[in-house]
Amino acid sequence: MQRRIKNYFTITLKGIAMGAADAVPGVSGGTIALISGIYEELISTISNVNLSLVKTLRKEGFLAFWKQLNGSFLLALLIGILTSFVSFMRLAKYLIEQHPVLIWSFFFGLIIASIFFVGKQITKWNLATIVSLIIGTFIAYYITTLPSLASNSNPLFLFIAGAIAICAMILPGISGSFILVILGAYKTLSDAIHDWDFKRIAVFGIGAIVGLLSFSRVLKWLFKHYHNITMAILTGFIIGSLNKIWPWKKTITVLNEANGETVAFSDISNLGSLSVYQQQINNFESIKIITEESVSPFVYSAINNNISSQLNIAIALIIAGFLTIFILEKLGNKKQ
């Protein structure tokens, strides 16, 4: 595929959007890739990384190797993803702590629009695609209800977490960062990035590479042989993920990191949401959410001493997120 410099710049911008999405627990970079029109090329490119590339490099030289690798596409995309992921993970941490309702509102609008654009890529609806949609929705919803585990920094655990999370990151609707939260690896990784702990980052990265090279081949085969069913499952994943993205939450149980005990949040505070409590005490580290449930904005206000649910601003940000997908989809439809 012949591309110009401006085309690669556009790909880098899409990578930035993917990295920003993957940094937020609950949002999938795979969704952004699918909407922006680079998903199947990305999966195909990754799945073609094998030993034949080494043979091409030895016999035909670097240029032939780079072309077979689709290296310019990968490089442009990775520059955007890595730059955005590392920088936005820090920003996301601040926004989730200080403005949780607002950031989740923006991403909720983004995901709603994604359902439409991903779903329209299903060219034929029948019983198989409908069942696949329902199954995908159920799986993603179930994942959003799973309790989080305690933090773990064991190298082997980080390797496995990297392999599992990267598979989720390239699946639309399944958030790799949320999988890290469930596994108990999100804080370990975010701390490693914050402290520039290259050893932990490298272990996680190697695991991610192994998982990516393996899982991409499965996806490529599914797209080739079962395109509509695969797209229906992916659309279901996005629908099911809405439960995690919903901006207004009631905290059920939490982990006290000082003693490692899981307790009912009602035993700690008369407030209904951990995020509100953490803002009041200005401490975001000592207590972590284990389980929570979605509630209406009005219930959210009532269980938190009638604080503002920020409903008007939240609606505006939902609309903004919704419109953002239209911009990405328009970029995806341009010739690259």
N, C-alpha and C positions, 0 to 999 in steps of 0.2 A: 504494500500500500504506500503510494507516494504522498508524503506530507511535507508541508512547509513549516518554517520556524513558528509562525503564528498558530499553526495547528497544535504543535507540541506545547506551546504556551497555554492553550486552552485545556490540553490534557493535564498539565500541571495544576491548573485551577480546579479541575475536577478532582485531582488527587488531594488538593487542600481541603475541598469539601468532604471527601471521604475520610481523611484523617481527623477532621474536626468531629465528624459524626461518630467515628469509632472511639474517640476519647470520652464520649458521654455514655455512661451505663444506661442502656435502653434504646440506643439508636445504632443502626447498622450502616457501616460504610458500603456494604454490598448493595443496599437499597439505593444509595447515591450513584453507585456505578451503573446499576440497572437503569435508573431513570435517565442518566446522562448519556446513555448509549454506548458505553464501553465495556459492559459486563461480560458479554460472550467473548470478545476479543481478549479481555484480561484472563478469563478462565482458560481459553485456548492457548494463549501465550505461556502461561504458567505450566500447563500440563505438557507442553512441548519441551520443557527443560529436562534433558536426559543426557546419557553418555554420548549420543551421536553428536552433540554440540562439541565435545572434546575432540572427536574424530575430525569434524569439520575444521576446527581451529588448527589442528596439526597439519592437515592435508591442503586446505584451501586458504588459510590465513585468517586474520582477525576480521576483515570486512565481511567475509562470507559467514563467519561465526556470528557477528553482530546482527547481520540481516536475518539469519535463521532464528536467532534468539528473539527477534523483534525488540532489540535492545533499546532503541531510541524511545519507543513507546513506554517500555518498562522504566527507563531512567527518568523520563519526564514525569511519569505518574508517581514513582517512588519519592522523587524530590518533594512533590507536593504533599504526599501522605506523611512522610517522616517529619518534615518541617512543621506541618500543621498538628500532627498527633502529639509531638513533644511539647509544643508551645500551648496548644489548646487544652491539653490535659491539666495544665496549671490553671488556665483561665476557667475551665469547666469546674474544677474543684472550688474555686472562689464563687462562681455563679450558683452552683448547687448548694453551697453552704449559705450564701447571703440572699440569693433571689431564686429559690427553688421553683416557686409557682411560675415565675416568668420564663425561665429557661425551658421548663417542661412544656409550657404552653406553646412556645415557638416550635419545639420539636413535635408536639402533638399535631399541629397544623401541617407540618412537613410530612408526617407519616400518613395522615388522612389523604393528602393529595397523592402520595406514593401508591396507595391502594388502587386508585383509578388508573394511573399510568402503567403500573406493572400488570394489572388485570387485563388491560386492553391488548396486551401482547399475546393473550391466549386466543388463538385463531379459531378454535372449535370447542364449543361447550357441549358436553354430554355427561352421562352419569359418572364416568371415570373422573372427569375434571372437577365435577361438583363434589364428589366424595373426597378427592385429593385436597380441594380447597378447605373442606371441613376438617380433615385430618391435620392439615398444616396449621389451621387456626387453633385447634385444640392443643397441639404440641407446643406452640409458641405461648399460648395463654398459660399452660401448665408450668412452663419454664419460668414465667414471670411470678408465679406464686411460690416458687421454691425458696426455702430459707437460705440466708447467706451463711457461709462457714467462717470460722475464725481465720485470722491471717496466718499464713504459712510461708516461710522463706527458705525451706529446704531446696537445694539445687535441683534434685530430681523432680520434686513437685513443680518447680518453676518451669522446667523443661516440658513436662506433661501439660501444664496449664497453658503454655505458649502454643503447643500443638492443637489443643482443644479450642482455645480462644480464636486462633487464626481461622479455623474452619467456620466458626460462627461469624467472624468478621466479614467473610466473603459470601455469607448467606444473607440475602435480603430479609429483613425483619427480625433476624436473630442477632442481638447485640453482643459482640465479642467482649466489650468492656463489662456488660452485665454478667456474662458467663464468668469473667474474672472475679466479679463481686460475689457470685454464688460460690465459686471455688475458694474464695478467701485470698485471692492473689492480687486484687486490684490495688489495695493499699500498699502491698509490698512492691509492686511495680511502680506505682506513682511515687513512692518514697525513693526508689532506686533512681528514677528519672530526676527527681528533685535534687538528690544528693550526688548525681552523676556517678552512681555505683555501676561501673562498666561491667563488672563480673556478673552481677545479677541480670543486667540488661542483655549481656551476651548469651547467657544460658537460656533466658526466655526467648531471645531472637532465634537461636539455633532450633529450639523446639518449634517455633512458629514456622521456620523454613521447612522442616521435616513434615509438619502437618499440612502446610500449604501445597507442597509438591505432591503429596499423596492424595489429598482430598480433591484437588483441582481435576485430576484425571477422572474421578468418579462423576464430578459435575459435567465435564465435557461429554462423557458417554451418555449421561442422562439427557443433556440438551440435544444430542444427535438422534437418540432413539425414542425419547419420550418428552418432546419439547413442551407440548400443551399441559401434560400432567405435571411436569416439573415446574412450569410457570404457575400452575394452579396452587401447588404446594407452597411455593415461594410467596404468592399473594396471600395465602392463608397465614403464613408466618408473620407477614406485616400486619394483618388484621389482629392476630392474637397478641402482638407486641404492644398494642394500644393500651392494654391494662397497665403495663409498666410505665408508659409515658404520661398517663393521666396526671395532671398537675396537682390535684388536691388529694392528699393521703392522710389516713389515720394509722398511727404506729401501734402495732399489737405487742410485739416482743422485741427486746433489745439485748445486746451483749455488753456487759460491763467488762471492759478490757483490763481493768485493774485486777480482778479476781477470776476472769474467764467464765463468769456465770451468766446464763441466759435468764432474764426476768421479764415479767410483764411490765410494759412501760407505765401503766397506771400505778405501779408500786413506786415509781420514781417521781412522777409529776402529775399534777391535775390537768395538765394540757393534753391535747389529743395527738399532737404531731411532734416527733423528735426534732425536726428542723426548727420549729418555733422555739422549743425549749433550748436548743443549742445556741440559737441567736441571743436568747435572753441571758444565758450564763457565759456566753462568748467562749465556749469550749466545744470543738467539733471532733475531738479525737478520743475521748475517754469512753464514749458510748456509741455503739454502732447498731443500725437497724438489722434485725433478723427477719421479721415478718411485718407486713403492712397491708392495708386494703384501700381501694379507691373509694372516695366519698364525694358527695356533691359539694360545690363551693359553699353552699349555705350551711351544711353540716360541718364542713371544715372550719368555718367561722365560729360556729356555736361551740365546738369542742375545744377551741383555742381562745377562750375568754372573749369571744366576739371581736376578734381582730379582723381587719379587712381581708377578704378573700382575693382582692385585686382583680375582680372579675372583669371589669371593663378593659384594663390593660392586657389581661390574659387573652381576652377575645381578640383584641387588636394584634397580639403576637401570634395567635393561632392563624389569623388571616395572613399575616406576614410570612409565616412558615409555609402556608398553603401556596402562596404566590411564588415563593422561592423555588418550589419544585417546577413550576411552569417555566421559570427562567432556565433551570438546569435541563429540562426536557427540550427547550428550544435550542440550547447549545448542543444537546445530544443529537438533534436532527440535522445540524449543520454538517456539511461535508468536511471531513477531517483530513 
